[in-house]
Amino acid sequence: MATKKVTVTIPEDLLDEIRAEAAERGLSAYVAEALRFKRDRDQLLELADWLQEEHGPLTDGERAAAFDDLADLDAEHERRHRAAEQHGAGESA
């Protein structure tokens, strides 16, 4: 994959937190992942707006079900993240 070097300005305290979080992946990989996530989120919001224009707003029940599904996905993501960290820690021990 082709890459291009750019210069960005980031608040110092945020940069310190990101560097600590990025650790082995590296700052560039962390930032690229965050930008992809933001782009994907923006596209999903655009889709949600279009769907609401076409089909009307969500009901309270639909909204609650969607938030429940998101919570389940977040929990699964966290579980996998912890498992990967434990697996990585086991390899380096």
C-alpha positions in Angstrom: 0.0 0.0 0.0 1.4 3.4 -1.0 1.8 5.9 1.9 2.5 9.6 2.0 4.1 11.5 4.8 2.0 14.5 6.1 2.4 17.0 9.0 -0.4 17.4 11.5 -0.8 19.4 14.7 -2.1 17.5 17.7 -2.5 18.8 21.3 0.5 17.6 23.3 -1.5 15.9 26.0 -3.4 13.9 23.4 -0.2 13.0 21.5 1.3 11.7 24.8 -1.8 9.5 25.4 -1.8 8.2 21.8 1.9 7.3 21.9 1.4 5.4 25.1 -1.6 3.6 23.6 0.0 3.0 20.2 3.2 1.4 21.7 4.3 -1.4 19.5 1.9 -0.7 16.5 3.5 2.7 16.1 2.0 6.1 15.9 1.4 6.1 12.1 -0.5 2.8 12.2 -2.6 4.1 15.2 -3.4 7.4 13.4 -4.3 5.7 10.1 -6.6 3.3 12.0 -8.3 6.2 13.8 -8.8 8.1 10.5 -10.3 5.0 8.8 -12.6 4.6 11.8 -13.7 8.3 11.6 -14.2 8.1 7.8 -16.3 4.9 8.3 -18.4 6.5 11.1 -19.0 9.6 8.9 -20.2 7.3 6.1 -22.5 5.4 8.5 -24.0 8.7 9.8 -24.6 9.8 6.2 -26.3 6.4 5.5 -28.4 6.8 8.7 -29.5 10.2 7.6 -30.5 9.0 4.2 -32.4 6.0 5.6 -34.3 8.3 8.0 -35.2 10.6 5.1 -36.5 7.6 3.1 -38.2 5.7 5.9 -38.8 8.1 8.7 -37.1 8.4 12.1 -36.4 5.4 14.3 -38.9 4.4 17.0 -37.8 4.4 20.6 -37.8 0.6 20.5 -35.6 0.5 17.3 -33.2 3.0 18.8 -33.0 0.9 22.1 -32.4 -2.3 20.1 -29.6 -0.6 18.1 -27.9 0.6 21.2 -28.1 -2.9 22.7 -26.5 -4.3 19.6 -23.8 -1.7 19.8 -23.1 -2.5 23.4 -22.9 -6.2 22.5 -20.4 -5.4 19.7 -18.3 -3.2 22.0 -18.2 -6.0 24.6 -17.1 -8.5 22.0 -14.5 -6.1 20.7 -13.1 -5.6 24.2 -13.1 -9.3 24.9 -11.1 -10.0 21.7 -8.7 -7.1 22.5 -8.0 -8.5 26.0 -7.6 -12.0 24.6 -5.1 -10.7 22.0 -3.2 -8.8 24.7 -3.0 -11.9 26.9 -1.9 -14.0 23.9 0.8 -11.5 23.1 2.0 -11.3 26.7 2.1 -15.1 26.8 4.4 -15.2 23.8 6.8 -12.7 25.2 7.1 -14.4 28.6 
